Amino acid sequence: MEHVLIRKLEHLAGTAKAPRLGYAVEVRDRPGPVHKNGAWEDDDVWVQLHGGLMIAKARISLCWIGEYSNIREIRMRTKGTPLYDMDSFWTGRPKWGYAAVASLKNEQWLPPFWAGPRTYGYEWVRLEDEKKAKSWLDRKDAPRGGELLRADFDSWLRTKKTY
């Protein structure tokens, strides 16, 4: 199974050599795709910036799926990673609901490429069949205004240390 994790540029972390996302997170007020159908050890995770730029790839190490009664419960599952400290990532999340939290391993930057349809607010998409995988992973031309996102990502990456 393959997945696409969708993040905002300000919710990335790592060095110029490798990302340090740490976790894939789906938090919703009703069961989302991952909560309903799962994610498994060694599933591939493609990382896309909001706007359609694929930038990284990782593998799932372990995935927890469940209900929560306080968003702090989910945030605590990411403790020790940069994601835990990103207040903007956690702000505005449902106070209670359904979540999936998967630890990531083998994180690596990719040569960026454009792919995928509009996300409609999803932060994690399961590519459960060939048609869906093709629609998300086939390379596309940059969207209108895409050069700004690419420039912002390149600039962000240049500011990161190499170690």
C-alpha positions as CSV (number, residue, x, y, z in Angstrom):
1,M,0.0,0.0,0.0
2,E,1.2,3.5,-0.7
3,H,0.1,6.8,0.9
4,V,0.4,10.5,0.3
5,L,1.1,12.7,3.3
6,I,0.2,16.4,2.6
7,R,2.1,19.0,4.6
8,K,2.4,22.8,4.5
9,L,5.9,24.1,4.0
10,E,6.0,25.5,7.5
11,H,5.3,22.0,8.9
12,L,8.5,20.5,7.4
13,A,11.6,19.8,9.4
14,G,15.0,18.2,8.7
15,T,18.3,19.0,7.2
16,A,19.4,19.5,3.6
17,K,20.3,15.8,3.5
18,A,17.1,14.3,4.9
19,P,13.6,15.3,6.1
20,R,12.7,14.8,9.7
21,L,8.9,14.6,9.6
22,G,8.9,11.9,12.2
23,Y,5.2,11.1,11.9
24,A,2.3,11.0,9.5
25,V,-0.8,12.3,11.2
26,E,-4.5,12.3,10.3
27,V,-6.8,14.0,12.8
28,R,-10.5,14.5,12.0
29,D,-13.8,15.0,13.7
30,R,-15.1,11.8,11.9
31,P,-13.2,8.7,10.7
32,G,-10.9,9.6,7.8
33,P,-9.5,7.2,5.1
34,V,-6.6,6.0,7.2
35,H,-8.7,5.6,10.4
36,K,-11.1,3.5,8.4
37,N,-8.7,1.3,6.4
38,G,-5.3,1.4,8.2
39,A,-1.7,1.8,7.4
40,W,0.9,-0.9,7.8
41,E,4.6,-1.4,8.6
42,D,6.7,-0.8,5.5
43,D,4.0,1.0,3.5
44,D,5.5,3.7,1.3
45,V,4.6,7.3,2.2
46,W,5.0,10.0,-0.5
47,V,5.2,13.6,0.9
48,Q,3.6,16.4,-1.0
49,L,3.5,20.0,-0.2
50,H,0.1,21.8,-0.2
51,G,0.0,22.9,-3.8
52,G,1.1,19.6,-5.4
53,L,4.9,19.5,-5.2
54,M,6.1,16.0,-4.3
55,I,9.3,16.4,-2.2
56,A,10.0,13.3,-0.1
57,K,9.4,9.7,0.6
58,A,9.4,7.5,3.7
59,R,8.2,4.2,5.1
60,I,5.8,3.5,7.9
61,S,7.4,2.0,11.0
62,L,4.3,1.6,13.2
63,C,0.8,3.0,13.0
64,W,-1.7,3.7,15.8
65,I,-5.4,4.3,14.9
66,G,-8.0,5.2,17.4
67,E,-10.4,7.8,18.9
68,Y,-9.2,10.6,21.2
69,S,-10.9,12.8,23.7
70,N,-8.3,15.5,23.8
71,I,-6.0,16.6,21.0
72,R,-3.1,16.7,23.5
73,E,-3.3,12.8,23.5
74,I,-2.4,12.8,19.8
75,R,0.2,15.5,20.1
76,M,1.9,13.5,22.9
77,R,2.4,10.6,20.5
78,T,4.8,12.8,18.4
79,K,6.9,13.9,21.4
80,G,10.6,14.1,20.7
81,T,10.1,15.2,17.0
82,P,9.9,18.7,15.5
83,L,6.2,18.1,14.8
84,Y,5.4,18.0,18.5
85,D,6.8,21.6,18.9
86,M,5.0,23.1,15.9
87,D,2.1,24.9,17.5
88,S,0.7,25.9,14.1
89,F,0.3,22.3,13.1
90,W,-1.9,21.5,16.2
91,T,-3.9,24.8,16.3
92,G,-7.4,24.5,15.0
93,R,-7.5,20.7,15.2
94,P,-10.7,19.0,16.4
95,K,-10.6,18.8,20.2
96,W,-11.8,15.2,20.0
97,G,-12.3,12.8,17.2
98,Y,-10.5,10.1,15.2
99,A,-6.8,9.9,14.5
100,A,-4.1,7.9,12.8
101,V,-0.5,8.4,13.8
102,A,2.3,6.6,12.0
103,S,6.0,6.8,12.9
104,L,8.1,7.2,9.8
105,K,11.5,5.7,8.9
106,N,13.9,5.9,5.9
107,E,12.9,9.5,5.2
108,Q,14.6,11.0,2.2
109,W,14.2,14.1,0.0
110,L,13.3,13.5,-3.7
111,P,14.1,15.6,-6.7
112,P,10.8,17.6,-6.5
113,F,8.1,17.0,-9.0
114,W,4.5,18.0,-9.6
115,A,1.8,15.4,-9.1
116,G,-1.6,14.7,-7.6
117,P,-5.1,16.2,-7.8
118,R,-6.4,18.9,-5.5
119,T,-6.4,17.7,-1.9
120,Y,-9.7,19.2,-0.7
121,G,-8.3,19.5,2.8
122,Y,-7.0,15.9,3.3
123,E,-3.7,15.6,5.0
124,W,-3.3,11.9,4.3
125,V,-4.5,9.9,1.3
126,R,-4.4,6.1,0.9
127,L,-3.6,5.0,-2.6
128,E,-5.7,1.8,-2.4
129,D,-5.9,1.0,-6.1
130,E,-3.9,1.5,-9.3
131,K,-6.2,4.2,-10.6
132,K,-5.8,6.3,-7.5
133,A,-2.1,5.7,-7.3
134,K,-1.7,6.8,-10.9
135,S,-3.8,10.0,-10.3
136,W,-1.6,10.9,-7.4
137,L,1.9,9.9,-8.5
138,D,2.0,10.5,-12.3
139,R,4.1,13.6,-13.0
140,K,2.3,16.7,-14.2
141,D,3.1,20.2,-15.3
142,A,3.5,22.8,-12.6
143,P,0.2,24.5,-11.8
144,R,-0.4,28.2,-12.3
145,G,1.7,29.9,-9.6
146,G,3.6,26.7,-8.8
147,E,6.9,28.3,-9.5
148,L,6.4,30.3,-6.3
149,L,5.9,27.1,-4.2
150,R,8.9,25.5,-5.8
151,A,11.1,28.6,-5.1
152,D,9.8,28.7,-1.5
153,F,10.7,25.1,-1.0
154,D,14.1,25.4,-2.6
155,S,14.8,28.5,-0.4
156,W,13.7,26.7,2.7
157,L,15.9,23.7,1.9
158,R,18.9,25.9,1.3
159,T,18.6,27.3,4.8
160,K,18.9,23.8,6.4
161,K,22.2,22.5,7.6
162,T,23.7,19.5,5.9
163,Y,24.3,17.4,9.0
